[in-house]
Amino acid sequence: MRRYSAGVLALGLIVAIHGCGSDDGYRELGDVDDVVNTDPVHDHHHAEGPNGGHILEFGDYHGEIVYSDGLVSVYVLGDDAATAVPLEEATASLLLGEGDDVTVVELAANPLDGEAEGTTSRFTSAEGALPESVDDIEEITGQVEIKTGDKTLTAKVSHDHGHAH
């Protein structure tokens, strides 16, 4: 058994009671304390999808929403958020807005080259189907709904980047 001097024990007791640093044990948080959320359930982040759009979370699948030349395309992707996943006999809608102010934009099946007949991993809006106020992907908020068989996949579309536009 080791013996410690009374001074070392007293110092340890003082530190334990009063703590180190400030009197109250707290400090103001600043920019250096800003950290990325590392959710253990979903610990990866995708800045951009394989088609240059924003990644969506459908639960069972990932997705991607792309805006180009006045059209919206939604892609169904696998766990890697990169590989196309064709769905059988699926339909899709983009619900723009929230609450009582929702505009429904139907998205037509638009199969990628090589996808089997009756399946698609891509859905695209018709020309002129989007409201005139939408001229950028950042202006698309709401949700995407994809129905396949007896399942409905839903993904929220928002663009909270923590900065002003």
C-alpha positions as CSV (number, residue, x, y, z in Angstrom):
1,M,0.0,0.0,0.0
2,R,1.3,3.4,-1.0
3,R,1.4,6.3,1.4
4,Y,0.6,9.8,0.2
5,S,1.5,13.0,2.0
6,A,-1.3,15.0,3.6
7,G,-0.6,17.9,1.1
8,V,-1.2,15.7,-1.9
9,L,-4.4,14.3,-0.4
10,A,-5.6,17.8,0.5
11,L,-4.9,19.1,-3.0
12,G,-6.8,16.2,-4.5
13,L,-9.8,16.9,-2.2
14,I,-9.8,20.6,-3.1
15,V,-9.8,19.8,-6.8
16,A,-12.5,17.2,-6.4
17,I,-14.8,19.6,-4.5
18,H,-14.1,22.8,-6.5
19,G,-13.2,21.4,-9.9
20,C,-10.7,22.8,-12.3
21,G,-10.9,26.1,-14.1
22,S,-13.9,28.4,-13.6
23,D,-15.7,28.8,-10.3
24,D,-19.0,27.3,-11.5
25,G,-17.6,24.6,-13.8
26,Y,-19.2,26.0,-16.9
27,R,-18.0,28.1,-19.8
28,E,-19.6,29.8,-22.7
29,L,-19.7,27.8,-25.9
30,G,-18.2,29.3,-29.1
31,D,-17.4,28.6,-32.7
32,V,-14.6,26.1,-31.7
33,D,-17.3,24.0,-30.0
34,D,-19.4,23.6,-33.1
35,V,-19.4,19.9,-34.0
36,V,-21.2,17.7,-36.6
37,N,-24.0,15.5,-35.3
38,T,-22.7,12.0,-35.3
39,D,-25.9,10.1,-35.0
40,P,-24.9,6.4,-34.2
41,V,-28.0,5.1,-36.1
42,H,-27.2,6.9,-39.3
43,D,-23.6,8.0,-39.1
44,H,-22.8,9.0,-42.7
45,H,-23.4,12.2,-44.5
46,H,-23.8,12.7,-48.2
47,A,-23.1,16.2,-49.5
48,E,-24.3,15.4,-53.0
49,G,-26.0,12.4,-54.6
50,P,-24.6,10.6,-57.7
51,N,-26.7,12.7,-60.0
52,G,-25.7,16.0,-58.4
53,G,-28.8,16.4,-56.2
54,H,-29.7,16.3,-52.5
55,I,-29.9,13.0,-50.7
56,L,-33.3,12.0,-49.2
57,E,-34.1,9.4,-46.5
58,F,-37.0,7.1,-47.4
59,G,-36.5,4.7,-44.4
60,D,-35.9,1.5,-46.3
61,Y,-34.1,3.4,-49.1
62,H,-32.1,6.5,-49.8
63,G,-33.2,8.8,-52.5
64,E,-32.0,11.8,-54.4
65,I,-33.9,14.9,-55.7
66,V,-32.5,16.8,-58.6
67,Y,-33.7,20.0,-60.2
68,S,-32.6,20.8,-63.7
69,D,-34.1,22.9,-66.5
70,G,-37.4,23.3,-64.8
71,L,-37.9,19.6,-64.0
72,V,-37.6,17.6,-60.8
73,S,-36.3,14.1,-60.9
74,V,-36.3,11.7,-57.9
75,Y,-34.1,8.7,-57.8
76,V,-34.5,5.7,-55.5
77,L,-31.1,4.6,-54.2
78,G,-29.7,1.7,-52.1
79,D,-28.0,1.8,-48.7
80,D,-24.9,3.2,-50.3
81,A,-26.8,6.3,-51.5
82,A,-25.3,5.7,-55.0
83,T,-26.8,2.6,-56.5
84,A,-30.1,2.8,-58.3
85,V,-32.8,0.5,-56.9
86,P,-35.7,-0.1,-59.5
87,L,-39.1,-0.5,-57.9
88,E,-41.9,-2.5,-59.5
89,E,-45.2,-0.8,-60.5
90,A,-44.4,2.3,-58.5
91,T,-45.9,5.8,-58.6
92,A,-44.5,9.0,-57.1
93,S,-45.6,12.5,-56.1
94,L,-43.8,15.6,-54.9
95,L,-45.9,17.5,-52.3
96,L,-44.6,21.1,-52.2
97,G,-45.3,23.2,-49.1
98,E,-46.8,22.2,-45.8
99,G,-50.1,22.2,-44.0
100,D,-53.1,23.5,-45.9
101,D,-50.8,25.1,-48.6
102,V,-49.6,22.0,-50.5
103,T,-49.2,21.7,-54.3
104,V,-49.1,18.1,-55.6
105,V,-46.8,17.5,-58.5
106,E,-47.1,14.0,-60.0
107,L,-43.8,12.4,-61.0
108,A,-43.9,10.0,-63.9
109,A,-41.9,6.8,-64.0
110,N,-38.8,7.4,-66.1
111,P,-36.7,4.2,-66.1
112,L,-33.0,4.4,-66.5
113,D,-31.3,2.5,-69.4
114,G,-31.3,-1.2,-68.6
115,E,-34.1,-1.2,-66.0
116,A,-36.6,-4.0,-66.6
117,E,-40.0,-3.3,-68.0
118,G,-42.4,-2.3,-65.3
119,T,-39.7,-1.1,-63.0
120,T,-38.0,2.3,-62.4
121,S,-35.6,4.0,-60.0
122,R,-36.3,7.4,-61.5
123,F,-39.4,9.6,-61.5
124,T,-39.6,12.9,-63.3
125,S,-42.0,15.9,-63.3
126,A,-43.7,17.0,-66.5
127,E,-42.6,20.2,-68.2
128,G,-44.4,23.1,-66.6
129,A,-45.7,21.1,-63.7
130,L,-43.8,23.0,-61.0
131,P,-45.0,26.4,-59.8
132,E,-43.3,29.4,-61.3
133,S,-41.9,30.3,-57.9
134,V,-39.6,27.2,-58.1
135,D,-36.5,28.0,-60.1
136,D,-33.9,26.4,-57.9
137,I,-33.6,23.2,-55.8
138,E,-33.3,25.3,-52.6
139,E,-37.0,26.4,-53.2
140,I,-38.3,22.8,-53.2
141,T,-39.6,22.0,-49.7
142,G,-42.2,19.5,-48.6
143,Q,-42.0,15.7,-49.2
144,V,-41.8,13.0,-51.8
145,E,-44.1,10.0,-51.6
146,I,-43.4,6.8,-53.6
147,K,-46.0,4.0,-53.6
148,T,-45.0,0.5,-54.6
149,G,-47.3,-2.4,-53.8
150,D,-48.8,-1.9,-50.4
151,K,-45.9,0.3,-49.2
152,T,-45.7,4.1,-49.2
153,L,-42.2,5.5,-48.9
154,T,-42.0,9.1,-47.7
155,A,-39.0,11.5,-47.5
156,K,-38.9,15.0,-46.2
157,V,-37.4,17.6,-48.6
158,S,-35.8,20.6,-46.8
159,H,-32.7,22.6,-47.1
160,D,-31.6,23.8,-43.7
161,H,-28.0,24.6,-44.3
162,G,-27.6,27.0,-41.4
163,H,-27.1,30.0,-43.7
164,A,-29.2,32.7,-45.3
165,H,-30.0,32.6,-49.0
